[in-house]
Amino acid sequence: MIAKLKELWHNLCKREDDDMIQLSEHFSIKEAICHDSSNSSKPCPYCHGVFIPCDTLLKALEAFRSNVDAPVIITSWTRCQIKEAKMKPNTPSPKSQHNYGKAVDCYVNGVGAQILYDAAIKVPAFNNGGIGIYVKQTSGRDRIHLDVRDTGKARWGYISNKEVSIEEALKQSK
């Protein structure tokens, strides 16, 4: 039975019209599934594109998009634990909010870290959850991690793959 469900899910995830299956007004299932690290248009080879729905995150993302008034490009949403461990072999986190479908990594074209951060803290679910700023890492653009954890606020930043305070990341991004 599980093998059959995996096969059905895999077939769903490789359809060409997946971006048409909307989870909300601005976000599709294709953005939410666990992706292959080497090709984001393909589902993860380990879990076949698992997706864990989280209504709180989806509503918060819509509010965040409204605050930045521009399309939000999702780079990572749901991640299976195998992908998480392969992405971070030295520091895998079984508590990663991505593993529970409660986190996204994203950016907005032409929008810097301070504006992203300001837009995020206006959303109560993100202000009370996790916010991380990644200053112009590999993509050359500022990215933000947003999550709706229920364990309290968490804030952090990364500059050149080195963890720093959120304040330092925001200062460096200017």
C-alpha positions as CSV (number, residue, x, y, z in Angstrom):
1,M,0.0,0.0,0.0
2,I,2.8,2.5,0.9
3,A,4.7,1.7,-2.3
4,K,1.5,2.4,-4.3
5,L,1.0,5.7,-2.5
6,K,4.6,6.7,-3.2
7,E,4.1,5.8,-6.8
8,L,0.9,7.9,-7.1
9,W,2.6,10.8,-5.3
10,H,5.7,10.5,-7.6
11,N,3.5,10.6,-10.7
12,L,1.6,13.6,-9.4
13,C,4.9,15.4,-8.7
14,K,6.3,14.9,-12.1
15,R,3.3,16.3,-13.9
16,E,4.1,19.4,-16.0
17,D,1.1,21.3,-14.7
18,D,2.0,21.1,-11.0
19,D,2.4,24.8,-10.7
20,M,-1.3,25.0,-11.6
21,I,-2.2,23.1,-8.4
22,Q,-2.6,26.0,-6.1
23,L,-2.4,25.8,-2.3
24,S,-3.3,29.4,-2.0
25,E,-3.7,32.5,-4.3
26,H,0.1,32.8,-4.8
27,F,1.7,29.5,-3.9
28,S,1.6,26.1,-5.6
29,I,2.2,22.6,-4.6
30,K,5.3,22.5,-6.8
31,E,6.9,25.1,-4.5
32,A,6.0,23.2,-1.4
33,I,7.3,19.6,-2.1
34,C,10.7,18.3,-1.1
35,H,12.8,18.9,-4.2
36,D,15.9,17.2,-5.7
37,S,18.8,19.4,-4.6
38,S,20.4,19.3,-8.1
39,N,17.2,20.0,-10.0
40,S,14.4,21.9,-8.3
41,S,11.9,20.9,-11.0
42,K,12.1,17.3,-9.8
43,P,10.9,15.7,-6.6
44,C,13.4,14.5,-4.0
45,P,14.8,11.1,-4.9
46,Y,14.6,10.0,-1.3
47,C,11.0,10.8,-0.4
48,H,9.6,11.3,-3.9
49,G,8.5,14.9,-3.1
50,V,6.8,14.7,0.3
51,F,4.7,17.7,1.2
52,I,3.4,18.4,4.7
53,P,0.6,20.9,4.7
54,C,0.6,23.7,7.3
55,D,-2.3,26.1,7.1
56,T,-0.6,28.5,9.5
57,L,2.5,28.8,7.3
58,L,0.4,29.2,4.1
59,K,-1.6,32.1,5.6
60,A,1.5,33.7,7.0
61,L,3.2,33.5,3.6
62,E,0.3,35.2,1.9
63,A,0.5,38.0,4.5
64,F,4.2,38.3,4.0
65,R,3.7,38.5,0.2
66,S,1.2,41.2,0.7
67,N,3.6,43.1,2.9
68,V,6.4,43.0,0.3
69,D,3.9,43.6,-2.5
70,A,5.8,41.4,-4.9
71,P,6.2,37.7,-5.9
72,V,8.0,35.6,-3.3
73,I,10.3,32.9,-4.7
74,I,10.4,29.8,-2.6
75,T,13.8,28.0,-2.6
76,S,13.0,25.4,0.0
77,W,9.8,24.4,1.9
78,T,9.2,20.9,3.0
79,R,12.4,18.8,3.4
80,C,12.6,15.1,4.3
81,Q,15.1,14.2,7.0
82,I,17.3,12.4,4.5
83,K,17.7,15.5,2.3
84,E,18.2,17.6,5.5
85,A,21.1,15.3,6.6
86,K,22.6,15.4,3.1
87,M,22.4,19.2,2.9
88,K,24.0,19.7,6.3
89,P,26.2,16.6,6.9
90,N,28.0,18.3,9.8
91,T,25.0,19.8,11.4
92,P,21.8,18.0,10.4
93,S,18.8,19.1,12.5
94,P,16.1,16.6,13.3
95,K,14.2,19.6,14.7
96,S,14.4,21.6,11.4
97,Q,11.0,23.2,10.9
98,H,11.4,22.3,7.2
99,N,11.0,18.6,8.2
100,Y,7.5,19.4,9.5
101,G,6.4,21.7,6.6
102,K,6.5,24.7,8.9
103,A,9.3,26.6,7.2
104,V,10.4,28.2,4.0
105,D,13.5,29.8,2.6
106,C,12.7,32.4,0.0
107,Y,13.7,35.7,-1.6
108,V,12.1,38.6,-3.5
109,N,13.8,39.9,-6.6
110,G,15.4,43.3,-5.9
111,V,14.4,43.3,-2.2
112,G,17.1,43.5,0.5
113,A,17.3,41.8,3.9
114,Q,16.1,44.7,5.9
115,I,12.9,45.1,3.9
116,L,12.3,41.3,4.0
117,Y,12.9,41.3,7.8
118,D,10.6,44.3,8.3
119,A,7.8,42.6,6.3
120,A,8.3,39.3,8.2
121,I,8.0,40.8,11.7
122,K,4.7,42.4,10.7
123,V,3.2,38.8,10.4
124,P,2.4,37.6,13.9
125,A,3.1,33.9,13.1
126,F,6.6,34.8,11.8
127,N,7.3,37.4,14.5
128,N,6.5,34.7,17.1
129,G,8.4,32.0,15.2
130,G,11.8,31.8,13.4
131,I,13.4,34.3,11.1
132,G,16.8,33.9,9.6
133,I,18.6,36.2,7.2
134,Y,21.1,34.9,4.7
135,V,23.2,37.8,3.3
136,K,24.0,37.4,-0.4
137,Q,25.1,33.7,-0.1
138,T,25.5,31.6,-3.2
139,S,22.7,33.2,-5.2
140,G,24.1,36.7,-4.8
141,R,20.8,37.9,-3.3
142,D,19.5,38.2,0.3
143,R,17.3,35.4,1.4
144,I,15.1,34.9,4.4
145,H,14.1,31.8,6.4
146,L,10.6,32.1,7.8
147,D,8.9,29.5,10.1
148,V,5.9,29.1,12.3
149,R,7.5,27.1,15.1
150,D,5.5,26.8,18.3
151,T,8.6,26.8,20.6
152,G,9.1,30.5,20.7
153,K,11.0,33.2,18.8
154,A,14.3,32.3,17.1
155,R,16.5,34.8,15.2
156,W,19.8,34.3,13.4
157,G,21.8,35.4,10.4
158,Y,24.4,34.0,8.0
159,I,27.2,35.8,6.3
160,S,29.5,33.8,4.0
161,N,28.2,30.6,5.6
162,K,29.1,31.8,9.1
163,E,26.3,32.1,11.7
164,V,26.0,35.6,13.1
165,S,23.4,37.6,15.0
166,I,20.4,38.8,13.1
167,E,21.5,42.3,13.8
168,E,24.9,41.7,12.3
169,A,23.4,40.1,9.2
170,L,21.0,43.1,8.7
171,K,23.9,45.5,9.2
172,Q,26.1,43.7,6.6
173,S,23.3,43.6,4.1
174,K,23.1,47.3,3.7
